[in-house]
Amino acid sequence: MASLSASELVVNPDGSIYHLNLRPEHLADWVITVGDPGRVGAVSRYFDSLEAQIQKREFVTHTGRIGQKRVMVISTGIGPDNIDIVLNELDALANIDLERRELLPRQRRLNFVRLGTSGSLQEDLPVDAFVFSAFGVGLDNLMAYYPFAPDAEELALLAGLQAQADETGVSWPVRPYAVRADTALLEGLSGADRTGVTLTAPGFYGPQGRNLRLAGAFGADGLLRLAGYRHGALAITNLEMETSALYGLAKLLGHGALSCNVILAGRTAGQFSPDPYAAVDRLIRTVLERIAAF
């Protein structure tokens, strides 16, 4: 393969990757992603040691160690478009020689673990509960720009969800896609907590069925009608803004990914967590302990 041009692989004068301002030595094999830049410090305060703290734009990165594992936590900002930047640039740090602009001969595999907030679509999944995404269903369009090919189970899940949409009169504003989590990460980090199917929306209001002054395409209850679908033992448990994009790009690039969610909004009951910061902190501590023991 010819070397990548300066317009394709953008490198800063200090040798760091363009948006993230990171160099290869800052990269760890375990990458924790959070949406909120302010949540990075809330994660890294539980590291046993901290070796690097870097910020550019909304992308804040702390690299350190938990026990014997070298880990990093990075803020992505909100939405699939930012996941596209973060996943591609971290993969470039892992698998491209930035000086020579050439692919490295041996691929390095990263483990991406998202710690995020979410809304529940099931009455039996209350606020402050955890849910680990066995699948992400994308209501965004990110995978349309990549050579994404779903496997047989991903296609089966999507076909069943389409049947549910047809039966309940729900129209898709976009063509959805389904991606599974990394099996080893799901089994190793989910513990006894709930697993399910997560819907990923490209926005917080209309794309998630919230109607303030503008009526969204899903109406007031379209997403709740979809929540009646089951893929085997898995329900459509929750709704957020990053999981499917994370899973899709990780799969294409040869990395592992798992989305770990704390429920802050109960969409069926119209509830919100009384102490969201405590709920997020409990998720952080729980998942870090499981990563250390993985």
C-alpha positions as CSV (number, residue, x, y, z in Angstrom):
1,M,0.0,0.0,0.0
2,A,1.3,3.5,-0.9
3,S,1.9,5.9,2.0
4,L,-1.1,7.9,3.1
5,S,-1.2,11.5,2.0
6,A,-1.1,14.5,4.4
7,S,-4.7,15.3,3.6
8,E,-5.8,11.7,4.5
9,L,-3.8,11.1,7.6
10,V,-3.5,14.5,9.3
11,V,-0.6,14.7,11.8
12,N,0.2,17.7,14.0
13,P,3.7,19.3,14.0
14,D,4.5,17.5,17.3
15,G,3.8,14.1,15.8
16,S,0.4,13.7,17.4
17,I,-2.8,12.7,15.6
18,Y,-4.9,15.6,14.4
19,H,-8.0,15.9,16.6
20,L,-7.0,13.9,19.7
21,N,-3.5,15.4,20.0
22,L,-2.2,12.0,21.1
23,R,1.0,10.2,20.1
24,P,1.5,6.4,20.0
25,E,3.1,6.3,23.4
26,H,-0.1,7.7,25.0
27,L,-2.2,4.7,23.7
28,A,-3.2,1.9,26.0
29,D,-4.7,-1.5,24.9
30,W,-7.7,-0.8,27.2
31,V,-9.6,2.3,26.1
32,I,-12.5,3.6,28.2
33,T,-14.7,6.1,26.4
34,V,-17.0,8.6,28.0
35,G,-19.1,11.3,26.4
36,D,-18.6,14.1,28.9
37,P,-15.1,15.6,29.1
38,G,-15.7,16.2,32.8
39,R,-16.2,12.5,33.4
40,V,-12.6,11.7,32.4
41,G,-11.3,12.8,35.8
42,A,-14.1,11.0,37.5
43,V,-12.8,7.8,36.0
44,S,-9.0,8.4,36.3
45,R,-9.2,9.3,40.0
46,Y,-9.6,5.5,40.5
47,F,-6.5,4.7,38.5
48,D,-3.6,3.4,40.6
49,S,-1.2,5.7,38.7
50,L,-1.5,8.4,36.1
51,E,1.1,9.1,33.5
52,A,-0.4,11.5,30.9
53,Q,-3.2,14.1,30.8
54,I,-3.9,15.6,27.4
55,Q,-6.7,17.8,26.0
56,K,-7.7,19.2,22.7
57,R,-11.2,20.5,21.9
58,E,-13.7,18.2,23.6
59,F,-11.3,15.3,23.6
60,V,-9.7,14.8,27.0
61,T,-7.4,11.9,27.6
62,H,-5.9,10.4,30.8
63,T,-3.5,7.4,30.6
64,G,-2.5,5.4,33.6
65,R,-2.7,2.0,35.2
66,I,-5.2,-0.1,37.1
67,G,-3.3,-2.9,38.8
68,Q,-1.2,-4.6,36.1
69,K,-3.3,-3.2,33.2
70,R,-2.4,0.0,31.3
71,V,-5.6,1.9,30.6
72,M,-6.7,5.2,29.1
73,V,-9.9,7.1,29.4
74,I,-11.0,9.5,26.6
75,S,-14.0,11.8,26.1
76,T,-15.7,11.4,22.8
77,G,-18.3,14.1,23.1
78,I,-21.8,13.2,22.2
79,G,-22.9,11.3,19.1
80,P,-21.8,8.9,16.3
81,D,-19.9,11.6,14.4
82,N,-17.4,12.0,17.3
83,I,-17.1,8.2,17.6
84,D,-16.0,8.2,14.0
85,I,-13.2,10.6,14.8
86,V,-12.1,8.9,18.0
87,L,-12.1,5.3,16.8
88,N,-10.3,6.1,13.5
89,E,-7.6,8.2,15.2
90,L,-7.0,5.7,18.0
91,D,-6.7,2.9,15.4
92,A,-4.3,5.0,13.5
93,L,-2.1,5.4,16.6
94,A,-2.2,1.6,17.0
95,N,-1.8,0.5,13.4
96,I,-0.2,3.2,11.3
97,D,3.4,4.5,11.4
98,L,2.6,8.2,11.6
99,E,6.1,9.3,10.5
100,R,6.3,7.0,7.4
101,R,2.5,7.2,6.9
102,E,2.4,3.4,6.3
103,L,0.4,0.6,7.8
104,L,2.3,-1.4,10.4
105,P,2.9,-5.0,9.5
106,R,1.2,-6.4,12.6
107,Q,-2.3,-5.3,13.8
108,R,-2.7,-4.2,17.3
109,R,-6.1,-5.0,18.9
110,L,-7.7,-2.5,21.3
111,N,-10.5,-3.1,23.9
112,F,-13.0,-0.3,23.8
113,V,-15.3,0.0,26.9
114,R,-17.9,2.7,26.8
115,L,-19.2,4.0,30.2
116,G,-22.3,5.9,29.3
117,T,-25.7,7.1,30.4
118,S,-28.9,5.9,28.9
119,G,-32.7,5.8,28.9
120,S,-34.7,2.7,29.7
121,L,-37.4,1.4,27.3
122,Q,-38.5,-1.4,29.7
123,E,-40.6,-1.1,32.8
124,D,-38.5,-3.7,34.6
125,L,-35.3,-1.7,34.0
126,P,-35.4,1.1,36.6
127,V,-33.4,4.2,36.9
128,D,-29.8,3.7,38.3
129,A,-29.8,0.1,37.0
130,F,-26.9,-1.1,34.7
131,V,-27.4,-2.6,31.3
132,F,-24.6,-4.1,29.1
133,S,-25.3,-3.9,25.3
134,A,-25.2,-7.3,23.7
135,F,-26.2,-5.6,20.4
136,G,-26.3,-2.0,19.2
137,V,-28.9,-1.0,16.7
138,G,-27.9,2.1,14.8
139,L,-30.6,4.7,13.9
140,D,-27.7,6.8,12.7
141,N,-26.1,6.5,9.2
142,L,-22.4,6.0,10.0
143,M,-22.1,2.5,8.7
144,A,-23.5,3.6,5.3
145,Y,-20.1,5.2,4.7
146,Y,-18.1,2.0,5.4
147,P,-18.0,-1.6,4.1
148,F,-20.0,-2.9,6.9
149,A,-21.4,-6.5,6.4
150,P,-23.7,-7.8,9.1
151,D,-23.4,-11.5,10.1
152,A,-26.3,-13.9,10.2
153,E,-27.4,-13.1,13.8
154,E,-27.2,-9.4,13.2
155,L,-29.4,-9.8,10.1
156,A,-31.8,-11.9,12.1
157,L,-32.1,-9.3,14.8
158,L,-32.7,-6.6,12.3
159,A,-35.3,-8.7,10.4
160,G,-37.2,-9.3,13.7
161,L,-37.1,-5.6,14.6
162,Q,-38.4,-4.7,11.1
163,A,-41.3,-7.1,11.6
164,Q,-42.1,-5.4,14.9
165,A,-42.0,-2.0,13.3
166,D,-44.3,-3.2,10.5
167,E,-46.7,-4.8,13.0
168,T,-46.9,-1.7,15.2
169,G,-46.9,0.9,12.4
170,V,-43.5,2.4,13.1
171,S,-41.6,4.0,10.2
172,W,-37.9,4.3,10.1
173,P,-36.5,7.7,9.2
174,V,-33.3,6.0,8.2
175,R,-32.2,2.4,7.4
176,P,-31.1,0.8,10.7
177,Y,-28.2,-1.6,11.2
178,A,-27.3,-4.0,14.0
179,V,-23.9,-4.9,15.4
180,R,-23.0,-7.3,18.2
181,A,-20.7,-6.6,21.2
182,D,-17.4,-8.4,21.6
183,T,-18.4,-11.7,23.1
184,A,-15.4,-12.0,25.5
185,L,-15.8,-8.5,26.8
186,L,-19.6,-9.0,27.3
187,E,-19.1,-12.2,29.2
188,G,-16.1,-10.9,31.2
189,L,-17.5,-7.5,32.2
190,S,-21.3,-7.7,32.5
191,G,-21.3,-9.9,35.6
192,A,-24.9,-10.5,36.8
193,D,-26.2,-7.3,35.4
194,R,-28.8,-7.0,32.7
195,T,-27.8,-7.4,29.0
196,G,-29.9,-6.3,26.1
197,V,-30.3,-4.6,22.8
198,T,-29.4,-0.9,22.7
199,L,-30.8,1.6,20.2
200,T,-28.4,4.3,19.1
201,A,-29.9,7.6,18.0
202,P,-28.0,10.5,16.3
203,G,-29.7,13.1,18.5
204,F,-31.3,13.6,21.9
205,Y,-34.7,15.0,21.1
206,G,-36.5,14.1,17.9
207,P,-34.3,11.0,17.2
208,Q,-35.1,9.7,20.7
209,G,-38.8,10.4,20.4
210,R,-38.8,13.5,22.6
211,N,-41.2,16.2,21.4
212,L,-40.8,19.7,22.7
213,R,-41.8,22.3,20.1
214,L,-41.0,20.0,17.1
215,A,-42.7,16.7,16.5
216,G,-40.2,14.0,15.8
217,A,-40.5,11.2,13.2
218,F,-41.2,8.5,15.9
219,G,-44.0,10.5,17.4
220,A,-44.8,10.2,21.1
221,D,-44.6,6.5,21.5
222,G,-43.0,4.9,18.4
223,L,-39.8,3.8,20.2
224,L,-41.8,2.3,23.0
225,R,-43.8,0.3,20.5
226,L,-40.5,-1.1,19.1
227,A,-39.5,-2.0,22.7
228,G,-41.9,-4.9,22.6
229,Y,-39.6,-6.9,20.3
230,R,-37.5,-9.7,21.7
231,H,-34.4,-11.3,20.1
232,G,-34.3,-14.6,21.9
233,A,-34.0,-13.7,25.6
234,L,-32.9,-10.1,24.8
235,A,-35.2,-7.1,25.0
236,I,-34.8,-3.7,23.4
237,T,-33.6,-2.4,26.7
238,N,-32.3,1.2,26.2
239,L,-31.6,4.1,24.1
240,E,-28.5,6.3,23.8
241,M,-26.2,8.0,21.2
242,E,-22.9,6.1,20.7
243,T,-23.1,2.3,21.0
244,S,-23.8,1.2,17.4
245,A,-21.2,3.5,16.0
246,L,-18.6,2.2,18.5
247,Y,-19.5,-1.4,17.8
248,G,-19.6,-1.0,14.0
249,L,-16.2,0.7,13.7
250,A,-14.5,-1.6,16.2
251,K,-15.8,-4.6,14.3
252,L,-14.5,-3.3,11.0
253,L,-11.1,-2.3,12.4
254,G,-10.6,-5.6,14.3
255,H,-11.0,-4.3,17.9
256,G,-13.2,-5.4,20.7
257,A,-16.0,-3.1,22.1
258,L,-18.5,-3.2,24.9
259,S,-21.0,-0.5,25.9
260,C,-21.8,-0.3,29.7
261,N,-24.8,1.9,30.5
262,V,-26.4,3.3,33.6
263,I,-30.0,4.1,33.3
264,L,-30.7,7.7,34.2
265,A,-34.1,8.2,32.4
266,G,-37.0,5.8,32.7
267,R,-38.9,6.5,29.4
268,T,-41.9,4.3,30.1
269,A,-42.5,5.8,33.6
270,G,-41.3,9.4,32.8
271,Q,-38.7,9.2,35.6
272,F,-35.1,10.5,36.0
273,S,-32.4,9.4,38.4
274,P,-32.6,11.4,41.7
275,D,-28.8,11.4,41.9
276,P,-27.2,10.9,38.5
277,Y,-23.7,11.6,39.6
278,A,-23.8,8.9,42.2
279,A,-25.2,6.5,39.7
280,V,-22.5,7.2,37.2
281,D,-19.8,6.9,39.8
282,R,-21.1,3.5,40.8
283,L,-20.9,2.4,37.2
284,I,-17.4,3.7,36.9
285,R,-16.2,1.8,40.0
286,T,-18.0,-1.4,39.1
287,V,-16.6,-1.6,35.5
288,L,-13.0,-0.6,36.6
289,E,-13.0,-3.4,39.1
290,R,-14.1,-5.9,36.5
291,I,-11.5,-4.6,34.0
292,A,-8.8,-5.0,36.6
293,A,-9.9,-8.6,37.2
294,F,-10.4,-9.5,33.5
